[in-house]
């Protein structure tokens, strides 16, 4: 079994579990970006690259390149919901390259897409925070024991002021407590 070393080890199987979790969140909100930007294939390409890795393909430059492209699309998006959806797609592709280093910023690569999807849900519900919290609870329930084990190798998610960052902190805390 192939492992990636740093402050600790991650196996390819563990990376696939993380990537699948991120991919599921990103797929939920991809239509938000695509409806508003039908001519921009970059987030979809990142989702497809993530799916290839999740389904057993080797991680390659394809995941890195499509991730960067989706993040560029996020920067060009005109609404918060579109930005979050494109960024989640980029996160899905980049999850194949999660670094095994004990830095809080790495937690974003595991949980930011789920938090972004929850924030998109809030935005689509006229800012209803209850919708976001419900979606965070659904994301918590989707987390496997392997994902939670990987998450617990990292420090807590960094605190942030944005609503998406707050949702990520809520998800992070709830996953660590569920152990």
PALUMZA-379890 format. One record per residue: residue in one letter; x, y, z of N, C-alpha, C in turn. Coordinates in pm, whole numbers, padded with zeros to 5 digits. Last residue first. Layout:
+-----+--------+--------+--------+--------+--------+--------+--------+--------+--------+
: res :    nc1 :    nc2 :    nc3 :   cac1 :   cac2 :   cac3 :    cc1 :    cc2 :    cc3 :
+-----+--------+--------+--------+--------+--------+--------+--------+--------+--------+
:   a :      X :      Y :      Z :      X :      Y :      Z :      X :      Y :      Z :
...
+-----+--------+--------+--------+--------+--------+--------+--------+--------+--------+
# end
This chain:
+-----+--------+--------+--------+--------+--------+--------+--------+--------+--------+
: res :    nc1 :    nc2 :    nc3 :   cac1 :   cac2 :   cac3 :    cc1 :    cc2 :    cc3 :
+-----+--------+--------+--------+--------+--------+--------+--------+--------+--------+
:   x : -01616 :  01102 :  01786 : -01521 :  00990 :  01795 : -01536 :  00914 :  01922 :
:   x : -01752 :  01332 :  01777 : -01827 :  01210 :  01746 : -01741 :  01085 :  01760 :
:   x : -01581 :  01542 :  01808 : -01657 :  01500 :  01927 : -01726 :  01366 :  01904 :
:   x : -01492 :  01578 :  01550 : -01394 :  01535 :  01651 : -01465 :  01486 :  01778 :
:   x : -01725 :  01668 :  01429 : -01664 :  01542 :  01386 : -01568 :  01490 :  01490 :
:   x : -01771 :  01911 :  01560 : -01869 :  01802 :  01573 : -01810 :  01668 :  01530 :
:   x : -01546 :  02063 :  01480 : -01572 :  02033 :  01622 : -01666 :  01914 :  01637 :
:   x : -01591 :  02074 :  01201 : -01468 :  02020 :  01257 : -01489 :  01976 :  01402 :
:   x : -01838 :  02209 :  01186 : -01824 :  02072 :  01136 : -01701 :  02004 :  01197 :
:   x : -01766 :  02457 :  01297 : -01874 :  02379 :  01357 : -01862 :  02232 :  01314 :
:   x : -01571 :  02535 :  01113 : -01534 :  02515 :  01252 : -01639 :  02431 :  01324 :
:   x : -01728 :  02563 :  00884 : -01622 :  02463 :  00885 : -01579 :  02433 :  01029 :
:   x : -01888 :  02777 :  00960 : -01950 :  02647 :  00938 : -01846 :  02535 :  00939 :
:   x : -01692 :  02976 :  00964 : -01763 :  02941 :  01088 : -01828 :  02804 :  01075 :
:   x : -01628 :  02983 :  00694 : -01526 :  02943 :  00792 : -01591 :  02904 :  00924 :
:   x : -01870 :  03078 :  00591 : -01822 :  02946 :  00550 : -01716 :  02896 :  00648 :
:   x : -01877 :  03333 :  00707 : -01976 :  03233 :  00748 : -01932 :  03092 :  00709 :
:   x : -01552 :  03455 :  00805 : -01659 :  03435 :  00707 : -01757 :  03330 :  00758 :
:   x : -01354 :  03445 :  00996 : -01465 :  03536 :  01017 : -01580 :  03513 :  00920 :
:   x : -01208 :  03150 :  01144 : -01224 :  03248 :  01038 : -01347 :  03332 :  01062 :
:   x : -00966 :  02936 :  01287 : -01086 :  03019 :  01303 : -01089 :  03120 :  01189 :
:   x : -00853 :  02633 :  01139 : -00828 :  02771 :  01179 : -00960 :  02849 :  01189 :
:   x : -00934 :  02317 :  01288 : -00943 :  02410 :  01175 : -00915 :  02552 :  01223 :
:   x : -00699 :  02156 :  01509 : -00831 :  02212 :  01478 : -00824 :  02307 :  01360 :
:   x : -00438 :  01948 :  01361 : -00491 :  02041 :  01461 : -00630 :  02090 :  01419 :
:   x : -00478 :  01604 :  01247 : -00450 :  01746 :  01225 : -00497 :  01829 :  01344 :
:   x : -00573 :  01363 :  01298 : -00426 :  01374 :  01291 : -00383 :  01519 :  01278 :
:   x : -00846 :  01375 :  01272 : -00789 :  01385 :  01406 : -00636 :  01384 :  01409 :
:   x : -00884 :  01321 :  01000 : -00905 :  01457 :  01052 : -00837 :  01474 :  01187 :
:   x : -00846 :  01040 :  01000 : -00753 :  01128 :  00929 : -00764 :  01271 :  00984 :
:   x : -01073 :  00966 :  01152 : -00938 :  00931 :  01197 : -00834 :  01020 :  01129 :
:   x : -01276 :  01058 :  00987 : -01261 :  01117 :  01119 : -01122 :  01087 :  01176 :
:   x : -01239 :  00885 :  00768 : -01227 :  01031 :  00751 : -01203 :  01098 :  00886 :
:   x : -01294 :  00640 :  00894 : -01161 :  00665 :  00836 : -01139 :  00815 :  00819 :
:   x : -01560 :  00665 :  00960 : -01462 :  00656 :  01069 : -01320 :  00680 :  01017 :
:   x : -01708 :  00911 :  00740 : -01676 :  00775 :  00781 : -01577 :  00778 :  00897 :
:   x : -01962 :  01149 :  00718 : -01821 :  01122 :  00748 : -01802 :  00980 :  00798 :
:   x : -02229 :  01194 :  00703 : -02165 :  01129 :  00588 : -02022 :  01087 :  00617 :
:   x : -02284 :  01341 :  00932 : -02334 :  01203 :  00923 : -02271 :  01125 :  00808 :
:   x : -02174 :  01585 :  00862 : -02119 :  01510 :  00975 : -02160 :  01364 :  00966 :
:   x : -02347 :  01659 :  00658 : -02206 :  01634 :  00626 : -02139 :  01555 :  00738 :
:   x : -02577 :  01698 :  00810 : -02576 :  01593 :  00707 : -02433 :  01558 :  00668 :
:   x : -02488 :  01915 :  00963 : -02522 :  01790 :  01030 : -02525 :  01675 :  00929 :
:   x : -02466 :  02102 :  00758 : -02345 :  02062 :  00832 : -02371 :  01930 :  00906 :
:   x : -02733 :  02127 :  00692 : -02641 :  02069 :  00594 : -02509 :  02028 :  00658 :
:   x : -02828 :  02249 :  00924 : -02882 :  02118 :  00884 : -02788 :  02050 :  00785 :
:   x : -02686 :  02489 :  00911 : -02661 :  02396 :  01022 : -02714 :  02256 :  00991 :
:   x : -02800 :  02601 :  00681 : -02658 :  02569 :  00687 : -02626 :  02469 :  00796 :
:   x : -03063 :  02636 :  00771 : -03036 :  02549 :  00655 : -02889 :  02507 :  00657 :
:   x : -03032 :  02822 :  00971 : -03079 :  02688 :  01007 : -03053 :  02589 :  00893 :
:   x : -02969 :  03058 :  00842 : -02862 :  02984 :  00908 : -02904 :  02843 :  00946 :
:   x : -03078 :  03179 :  00549 : -03130 :  03105 :  00665 : -03021 :  03017 :  00725 :
:   x : -03035 :  03330 :  00320 : -02950 :  03351 :  00437 : -02994 :  03279 :  00562 :
:   x : -03218 :  03236 :  00127 : -03222 :  03375 :  00173 : -03149 :  03397 :  00304 :
:   x : -03136 :  02988 :  00051 : -03253 :  02997 :  00139 : -03262 :  03136 :  00203 :
:   x : -02900 :  03014 : -00080 : -03017 :  02978 : -00161 : -03147 :  02985 : -00082 :
:   x : -02738 :  03058 :  00141 : -02759 :  03166 :  00045 : -02883 :  03139 : -00042 :
:   x : -02745 :  02802 :  00260 : -02797 :  02920 :  00331 : -02830 :  03032 :  00234 :
:   x : -02619 :  02654 :  00057 : -02757 :  02623 :  00098 : -02821 :  02739 :  00171 :
:   x : -02369 :  02770 :  00069 : -02449 :  02786 : -00053 : -02595 :  02756 : -00022 :
:   x : -02293 :  02672 :  00319 : -02312 :  02817 :  00301 : -02393 :  02844 :  00174 :
:   x : -02273 :  02401 :  00261 : -02370 :  02447 :  00361 : -02397 :  02596 :  00346 :
:   x : -02064 :  02409 :  00078 : -02195 :  02361 :  00034 : -02304 :  02405 :  00132 :
:   x : -01861 :  02497 :  00250 : -01902 :  02581 :  00137 : -02040 :  02540 :  00086 :
:   x : -01840 :  02276 :  00417 : -01880 :  02405 :  00473 : -01928 :  02500 :  00363 :
:   x : -01751 :  02091 :  00228 : -01878 :  02068 :  00299 : -01930 :  02197 :  00360 :
:   x : -01509 :  02213 :  00156 : -01613 :  02192 :  00054 : -01749 :  02168 :  00120 :
:   x : -01356 :  02211 :  00395 : -01404 :  02337 :  00337 : -01515 :  02318 :  00234 :
:   x : -01249 :  01970 :  00495 : -01383 :  02013 :  00535 : -01439 :  02137 :  00465 :
:   x : -00996 :  01915 :  00384 : -01086 :  01805 :  00417 : -01230 :  01854 :  00432 :
:   x : -00870 :  02150 :  00350 : -00873 :  02061 :  00234 : -00966 :  01942 :  00258 :
:   x : -00880 :  02255 :  00606 : -00964 :  02313 :  00502 : -00976 :  02223 :  00380 :
:   x : -00676 :  02123 :  00731 : -00814 :  02083 :  00762 : -00911 :  02138 :  00658 :
:   x : -00447 :  02258 :  00666 : -00476 :  02135 :  00593 : -00619 :  02087 :  00617 :
:   x : -00428 :  02463 :  00849 : -00476 :  02495 :  00715 : -00510 :  02371 :  00634 :
:   x : -00308 :  02351 :  01078 : -00454 :  02373 :  01075 : -00508 :  02400 :  00935 :
:   x : -00072 :  02095 :  01021 : -00103 :  02238 :  01015 : -00253 :  02256 :  01005 :
:   x :  00107 :  01853 :  01010 :  00015 :  01892 :  01118 : -00003 :  02043 :  01121 :
:   x :  00096 :  01698 :  00698 :  00168 :  01788 :  00787 :  00068 :  01847 :  00885 :
:   x :  00038 :  01542 :  00461 :  00039 :  01486 :  00597 :  00127 :  01570 :  00690 :
:   x : -00170 :  01712 :  00230 : -00037 :  01696 :  00288 : -00044 :  01639 :  00430 :
:   x : -00364 :  01600 : -00035 : -00365 :  01643 :  00103 : -00228 :  01614 :  00164 :
:   x : -00403 :  01537 : -00302 : -00271 :  01581 : -00260 : -00271 :  01642 : -00120 :
:   x : -00665 :  01486 : -00343 : -00572 :  01377 : -00372 : -00431 :  01410 : -00322 :
:   x : -00783 :  01732 : -00313 : -00783 :  01641 : -00198 : -00691 :  01521 : -00220 :
:   x : -00802 :  01872 : -00549 : -00677 :  01884 : -00473 : -00671 :  01790 : -00353 :
:   x : -01061 :  01814 : -00635 : -00946 :  01766 : -00713 : -00818 :  01770 : -00631 :
:   x : -01207 :  01942 : -00432 : -01226 :  01799 : -00459 : -01107 :  01742 : -00535 :
:   x : -01131 :  02207 : -00455 : -01092 :  02133 : -00335 : -01105 :  01982 : -00357 :
:   x : -01261 :  02271 : -00693 : -01115 :  02271 : -00687 : -01063 :  02193 : -00568 :
:   x : -01523 :  02254 : -00598 : -01479 :  02165 : -00706 : -01326 :  02157 : -00708 :
:   x : -01519 :  02462 : -00413 : -01542 :  02325 : -00367 : -01497 :  02224 : -00472 :
:   x : -01489 :  02678 : -00588 : -01380 :  02646 : -00495 : -01397 :  02503 : -00441 :
:   x : -01738 :  02676 : -00713 : -01617 :  02651 : -00792 : -01500 :  02613 : -00703 :
:   x : -01902 :  02733 : -00488 : -01922 :  02611 : -00566 : -01797 :  02577 : -00648 :
:   x : -01808 :  02983 : -00406 : -01798 :  02868 : -00316 : -01813 :  02736 : -00391 :
:   x : -01873 :  03139 : -00631 : -01734 :  03127 : -00585 : -01716 :  03002 : -00499 :
:   x : -02153 :  03117 : -00633 : -02074 :  03066 : -00746 : -01929 :  03044 : -00706 :
:   x : -02209 :  03245 : -00387 : -02249 :  03106 : -00410 : -02169 :  03044 : -00525 :
:   x : -02114 :  03506 : -00431 : -02054 :  03422 : -00328 : -02086 :  03275 : -00353 :
:   x : -02077 :  03589 : -00781 : -02153 :  03582 : -00656 : -02081 :  03491 : -00557 :
:   x : -01901 :  03583 : -00996 : -01960 :  03712 : -00958 : -02041 :  03708 : -00829 :
:   x : -01575 :  03436 : -01039 : -01720 :  03426 : -01021 : -01776 :  03556 : -00965 :
:   x : -01302 :  03439 : -01040 : -01370 :  03516 : -01145 : -01522 :  03518 : -01128 :
:   x : -01232 :  03266 : -00839 : -01191 :  03407 : -00827 : -01264 :  03496 : -00926 :
:   x : -01327 :  03028 : -00949 : -01388 :  03082 : -00827 : -01355 :  03230 : -00811 :
:   x : -01147 :  02990 : -01155 : -01288 :  03016 : -01188 : -01360 :  03076 : -01068 :
:   x : -00926 :  02929 : -00999 : -00925 :  03052 : -01081 : -01069 :  03089 : -01121 :
:   x : -01011 :  02685 : -00900 : -00992 :  02797 : -00806 : -00981 :  02930 : -00879 :
:   x : -01008 :  02540 : -01136 : -01136 :  02562 : -01068 : -01124 :  02677 : -00967 :
:   x : -00729 :  02542 : -01188 : -00822 :  02604 : -01282 : -00957 :  02634 : -01216 :
:   x : -00634 :  02394 : -00969 : -00593 :  02534 : -00986 : -00688 :  02608 : -01080 :
:   x : -00759 :  02148 : -01033 : -00786 :  02217 : -00907 : -00752 :  02365 : -00919 :
:   x : -00644 :  02080 : -01273 : -00787 :  02112 : -01271 : -00826 :  02182 : -01142 :
:   x : -00377 :  02040 : -01184 : -00409 :  02142 : -01285 : -00557 :  02180 : -01280 :
:   x : -00401 :  01827 : -00995 : -00341 :  01957 : -00960 : -00385 :  02068 : -01056 :
:   x : -00519 :  01622 : -01146 : -00586 :  01674 : -01027 : -00531 :  01811 : -00989 :
:   x : -00322 :  01591 : -01348 : -00459 :  01626 : -01382 : -00533 :  01684 : -01262 :
:   x : -00090 :  01494 : -01244 : -00098 :  01639 : -01264 : -00240 :  01682 : -01297 :
:   x : -00239 :  01234 : -01040 : -00150 :  01286 : -01143 : -00159 :  01438 : -01147 :
:   x : -00305 :  00940 : -00869 : -00310 :  01086 : -00866 : -00202 :  01136 : -00961 :
:   x : -00449 :  00663 : -01046 : -00336 :  00726 : -00976 : -00359 :  00876 : -00971 :
:   x : -00789 :  00560 : -00992 : -00679 :  00605 : -01078 : -00568 :  00665 : -00992 :
:   x : -01001 :  00503 : -00815 : -00886 :  00414 : -00823 : -00772 :  00456 : -00913 :
:   x : -01206 :  00681 : -00780 : -01240 :  00550 : -00837 : -01119 :  00461 : -00864 :
:   x : -01074 :  00909 : -00699 : -01158 :  00838 : -00602 : -01188 :  00696 : -00650 :
:   x : -00963 :  00987 : -00947 : -00879 :  00946 : -00835 : -00957 :  00863 : -00734 :
:   x : -01198 :  01047 : -01091 : -01103 :  00948 : -01142 : -01015 :  00896 : -01029 :
:   x : -01308 :  01250 : -00933 : -01378 :  01123 : -00944 : -01285 :  01013 : -00996 :
:   x : -01124 :  01455 : -00982 : -01139 :  01401 : -00847 : -01204 :  01263 : -00852 :
:   x : -01179 :  01500 : -01251 : -01045 :  01455 : -01211 : -01049 :  01394 : -01071 :
:   x : -01444 :  01591 : -01232 : -01414 :  01469 : -01308 : -01277 :  01412 : -01270 :
:   x : -01403 :  01827 : -01086 : -01488 :  01720 : -01032 : -01456 :  01588 : -01101 :
:   x : -01250 :  01966 : -01273 : -01193 :  01932 : -01143 : -01271 :  01819 : -01077 :
:   x : -01437 :  01999 : -01478 : -01314 :  01922 : -01504 : -01247 :  01880 : -01373 :
:   x : -01618 :  02166 : -01346 : -01660 :  02031 : -01387 : -01538 :  01943 : -01414 :
:   x : -01464 :  02404 : -01326 : -01503 :  02328 : -01206 : -01547 :  02185 : -01237 :
:   x : -01425 :  02460 : -01617 : -01316 :  02433 : -01523 : -01360 :  02361 : -01395 :
:   x : -01598 :  02533 : -01822 : -01590 :  02391 : -01785 : -01492 :  02360 : -01672 :
:   x : -01815 :  02778 : -01883 : -01690 :  02759 : -01810 : -01681 :  02616 : -01758 :
:   x : -02060 :  02835 : -01992 : -01947 :  02819 : -02083 : -01815 :  02793 : -02014 :
:   x : -02243 :  02878 : -01787 : -02253 :  02756 : -01868 : -02135 :  02734 : -01962 :
:   x : -02265 :  03003 : -01516 : -02148 :  03010 : -01605 : -02144 :  02891 : -01699 :
:   x : -02493 :  02950 : -01374 : -02455 :  03091 : -01392 : -02342 :  03108 : -01493 :
:   x : -02494 :  02673 : -01380 : -02611 :  02746 : -01429 : -02574 :  02891 : -01460 :
:   x : -02246 :  02612 : -01260 : -02269 :  02582 : -01401 : -02390 :  02655 : -01459 :
:   x : -02272 :  02686 : -00988 : -02174 :  02751 : -01075 : -02212 :  02733 : -01222 :
:   x : -02479 :  02517 : -00914 : -02490 :  02660 : -00884 : -02393 :  02738 : -00973 :
:   x : -02389 :  02257 : -00973 : -02490 :  02321 : -01059 : -02505 :  02472 : -01034 :
:   x : -02209 :  02207 : -00751 : -02158 :  02238 : -00885 : -02263 :  02303 : -00975 :
:   x : -02308 :  02119 : -00510 : -02321 :  02262 : -00542 : -02267 :  02300 : -00679 :
:   x : -02268 :  01843 : -00500 : -02397 :  01899 : -00460 : -02416 :  02042 : -00509 :
:   x : -02000 :  01807 : -00560 : -02100 :  01770 : -00661 : -02237 :  01830 : -00628 :
:   x : -01881 :  01879 : -00318 : -01863 :  01964 : -00436 : -01967 :  01934 : -00543 :
:   x : -01952 :  01665 : -00152 : -01996 :  01802 : -00121 : -01990 :  01891 : -00243 :
:   x : -01822 :  01454 : -00283 : -01967 :  01450 : -00261 : -02023 :  01588 : -00231 :
:   x : -01551 :  01536 : -00269 : -01620 :  01527 : -00398 : -01772 :  01528 : -00380 :
:   x : -01497 :  01502 :  00002 : -01493 :  01637 : -00056 : -01570 :  01639 : -00188 :
:   x : -01523 :  01222 :  00014 : -01603 :  01310 :  00101 : -01610 :  01451 :  00044 :
:   x : -01326 :  01141 : -00167 : -01467 :  01106 : -00191 : -01559 :  01198 : -00110 :
:   x : -01093 :  01235 : -00042 : -01133 :  01290 : -00171 : -01280 :  01260 : -00202 :
:   x : -01090 :  01069 :  00186 : -01102 :  01214 :  00200 : -01152 :  01275 :  00069 :
:   x : -01061 :  00821 :  00057 : -01176 :  00845 :  00145 : -01198 :  00995 :  00162 :
:   x : -00815 :  00863 : -00073 : -00937 :  00841 : -00154 : -01063 :  00862 : -00070 :
:   x : -00645 :  00879 :  00146 : -00663 :  00996 :  00060 : -00788 :  00982 : -00027 :
:   x : -00667 :  00614 :  00235 : -00717 :  00723 :  00319 : -00739 :  00850 :  00237 :
:   x : -00542 :  00486 :  00018 : -00681 :  00454 :  00051 : -00742 :  00564 :  00138 :
:   x : -00288 :  00588 :  00038 : -00368 :  00625 : -00078 : -00515 :  00594 : -00052 :
:   x : -00228 :  00692 :  00377 : -00226 :  00594 :  00270 : -00308 :  00647 :  00153 :
:   x : -00019 :  00908 :  00551 : -00151 :  00892 :  00490 : -00137 :  00788 :  00380 :
:   x :  00167 :  00961 :  00852 :  00149 :  00897 :  00721 :  00002 :  00897 :  00680 :
:   x :  00307 :  01266 :  00979 :  00244 :  01137 :  00999 :  00227 :  01077 :  00861 :
:   x :  00455 :  01466 :  00881 :  00445 :  01460 :  01026 :  00379 :  01329 :  01070 :
:   x :  00505 :  01254 :  00621 :  00531 :  01391 :  00663 :  00537 :  01387 :  00814 :
:   x :  00438 :  01034 :  00346 :  00489 :  01065 :  00480 :  00512 :  01214 :  00497 :
:   x :  00206 :  00828 :  00202 :  00269 :  00959 :  00189 :  00311 :  00997 :  00330 :
:   x :  00207 :  00494 :  00074 :  00183 :  00593 :  00178 :  00257 :  00721 :  00144 :
:   x :  00062 :  00215 : -00087 :  00141 :  00337 : -00098 :  00104 :  00434 :  00013 :
:   x :  00086 : -00118 :  00000 :  00000 :  00000 :  00000 :  00090 :  00124 :  00000 :
+-----+--------+--------+--------+--------+--------+--------+--------+--------+--------+
# end
